[in-house]
Structure formats: structure tokens, C-alpha cells
Amino acid sequence: MLWHAMSLACALLAAVSSVLPALLLLLAARQLWEFRWSITRDAACTLPLPRGSMGWPLIGETFHWLLQGSSFHISRREKHGTVFKTHLLGKPVIRVTGAENIRKILLGEHTVVSTQWPQSTRIILGPHALINSVGDLHKKKRKVRPARVFSRGALETYLTRLQEIVKSETAKWCAELGSVDVYTATKSLTFRIAVRVLLGLHLEEPRIRYLSKIFEQLMSNLFSLPVDAPLSGLRKGKRARDILHSTMERIIEEKLAKQHSDEYCDAFDYMLSGAKESDYSLSMQELKEIAVELIFAAHSTTASASTSLILQLMRHPDVAERTRAELEAEGLVLDACGCAEVEDTLDKLNQLTYLDYVVKEMLRYLPPVSGGYRTVLQTFELNGYQIPKGWSVMYSIRDTHETAAAYQKPELFDPERFSAERDESKNSRFSYVPFGGGVRMCIGREFAVIVLKTLCVELLATVEWSLATETYPRMQTVPIVHPVNGLHVNFNYRNHAGGRNRRESTHI
């Protein structure tokens, strides 16, 4: 018995002896990793670096961030404060929350900070993309592209076609014999809007589905590790990009051949005309990257916002009924024949004030993009800490909306907070930044809002829906807000004449 106990003790001692050096080596490596970044602080500045952890060598806290989602930032903000350091996607990062803090970052573009998307995003979207441009080049591109693409005249032109697509997709949802995954459905909807309304592509359904799948591959790998190896996320993203570029090149060649015409059919036509008038020459590579970027700007984030809008209307039936009542007052609901007349102008959409409050509150409550990246051009002070030159800054939109002192009970979904009587955001400009701010504010913000309003009008005017699952889905916030396992909903056409709903029995 004694011999058996001694044998076990020796075995345990041997195991500990073999594991202990490895553990000590790991701890030493982590301490050296922390020291490696602590010495990069600006010695000319007496302020300390923000609190926080740089994680493990090379990978930092990237896997924690990807796996934990929003809880990663919440837990570290609670532990370290509104400004903390970390290491994500191969870069040292300062995470920033709070209206006054992000104000300094958003207004400091081209002076103290410059746009800095993750390396994988920059590589996949390409060097000519607007989001990758800095300084004077960014200013020049911004003037050429948005001036025509998102002008009021252009938006008026797109509205009819946008409504047609929304009507068609809504009809498909209602024709389903079971529940519809709203997130998947709205991704299909917004992809069609992007390729038809913005790029003017009229493709057969199989081709649309194929390109949508390829674009999803590109999107799912935008925030991968910057390692270009077989089977890596970066390699998959580049392969998807090349397929999209091949398709776009053929479309662009056709458009360039028709540039003598003054009739503008889509956003890309407006952009080409604006570049021509500004004497700004665009290469084929630039045009292909612009085309993909237009889809990027109009697709996934709008799908996310559309899904969140439907989710909030389901969670808050009183809000849905009040919005529907506003539509009824404007004559935008089903008539006695069961036909909907919702051909709106921009002026008519803008007159729907409560709908405007609902969309604004949804963008505050669940902004599709949780934040943005910048790289520090020169060391500056923020909240008592130094933000060193060369580091990255990740500012948080979602956390700022959740913690801003401007909002009464920010945890509640309350469209009335944007009413003329209250307007809780009016005294704190940077407490509401769903589209960013400063010179980098999203150029397609008005287009996105029009998509959301048009979808909301079509659904509330013609459709009733119910949750197809027992509970609402959990929402993931990285890289964009989306339901983890989808948002499954039953859609039915409203039929006022019969006093009940009817389900379409055929697929459209």
C-alpha cells in the first residue's frame, strides 16, 4: 500500500515537473508580450497608457473578441473604463466609448487620426476603395462619388425601382409555406437592391443567387487574420473578390460604351458621370473596386438594420400599431380590394414623422455597425491617457449609445425620445452616431434610411407577421448585428375586405 502511494506521488511529481516549465514559459512569454507593447508608448508624453490586457503573443485577444462578441467589450469596459487597451487582428488597439471621447476621434480625421480598417479588410476590398483612401485623395474621391450617387435627384430616381424590389421580395416571404428567416431574407433583398438599383445589373435568378453566395464569402472573411495561406480566411476572401471583379468588369465595359447617353439608370451611372465632369480619370481596377464597395456599403449593414427593425416591431406591438395608424392616416394601407397603394415620393416618406422616430430609435438601439477603426497619426490625450502614435483606435458606436448621459433609460426601445418635444440627442451631437461622424460619415446614410422606411411601409401596410419560434433569438454584434440562429417569422398578407388574413398559396 505504501509502495503504491509512493509510486503515485512520484508520478504526480514527474507530471508537475514536466508541465511546470511549459506553464512558466507561457507566463514569461505573456509578460514579455505586455512589455513589448508598453515600450512603444510615447516617451515625450508623461501620460500613461490606458489600462487593459494585450492578451497572448501574436494572437492577442482576437479569439476572445470573436467568440465573446459584445460581452468582450462590455466586460473589459466594466473592468478598465471607457478607454482601454487590447490587441486584435494583429494590431495594438485602444478601445474608446463615450460621446466626448469619440468626438475627438471623429473630428480628428486627417490630423490626429486616419482611417484604419483591419489589414484583411484593406487587402480584400482593395487600395482604391473609398474606405481605404486617406488625406486629399479621400476628399477628392468623396466629392466625385457621393455627389451624384446620393443626391436628392438620384434618390428620387432610385425610389420607384427600390419599391418594386421590396414589393417583390415581400411577396416571396408571404408565399413561403413555412417560417421565413428574416435575416437571410433581408440579405437577399438588400443584395438585389445593391446590384439592381446601385449597379444596374439585371441578371437571371440563378446568377443572382450565385453572386450573393460569393459576396457572402467575401463578407465573412473581411475580418480574418491577415495570413495569406491555403484555406485561410484571407485567401477565401480574395478568391471571392476576384470572382466578383470578373463579373463587374463585363458590366462596366458595357456601361462605359454607353457613356455618351445623358440618361442615368442607376447609381453607378451617376458616379461615372460625376467623375467625368470632375475630370477624374478612373481605371478599370478602380471601377471594379468601387462596384464591390457599393454593394458592401448597401448590403450587409442594411440587411442587419432591416432585420433589427422587424425584430423591434415584433417586440413592441404598440409601436407597430402606432406606425400603422400613421400609414392609415396617409392612405398607405390595403384598400377594400386588398390592394396596397404605397408609391411614395421622398417628400411623402419624410412626412411620416413617427416612422422617422422608429427608424432613428432602432439605429440607436441596435446600430448595425458597432464601431470603427482609426490609426493614430500623432500622440494625443484622451480621458487622462496617452493614445500613442502608430496604434489603432476602435471607437464604439453601440456602447456610446448605451451609456450616453443624453438618453433617459437608454436600455428601453423608445421612439418618442426623438420626438420634437423631447429629442434627447439634440444637446449631445456625438451621443447618436449610427453612421459615424466627421468627414468619414457614411455617404449612403440617406439611402439606407430610405430602404428601411420603404421596407417598413410595405410590411406594415400589407403584411401581418408572427414569431415562428418560442423565444426571440440572441443577437450577435460582431462584425455586424445579426440574430445568431436567424429570426424566424410567419408572414401573411393583410385582407381588410375579408376581415382576416389570407396566405398566398403559390410561390412567386
Secondary structure, 3 states (H helix, E strand, C coil): CHHHHHHHHHHHHHHHHHHHHHHHHHHHHHHHHHHHHHCCCCCCCCCCCCCECCCECCCECHHHHHHHCHHHHHHHHHHHCCEEEEEECCEEEEEECCHHHHHHHHCCECCCEEECCCHHHHHHHCCCCHHHCCHHHHHHHHHHHHHHHCCHHHHHHHHHHHHHHHHHHHHHHHHCCCCEEHHHHHHHHHHHHHHHHHCCCCCCHHHHHHHHHHHHHHHHCCCCCCCCCCCCHHHHHHHHHHHHHHHHHHHHHHHHHCCCCCCCCCHHHHHHHHHHHCCCCCCHHHHHHHHHHHHHHHCHHHHHHHHHHHHHHHHCHHHHHHHHHHHHHCCCCECCCCCECCCCCHHHHHCCHHHHHHHHHHHHHCCCECEEEEEECCCEEECCEEECCCCEEEEEHHHHHHHCCCCCCCCCCCHHHHCCCCCCCCCCHHHCCCCCCHHHCCCCHHHHHHHHHHHHHHHHHHEEEEECCCCCCCEECCCECEECCCCEEEEEECCCCCCCCECCCCCC
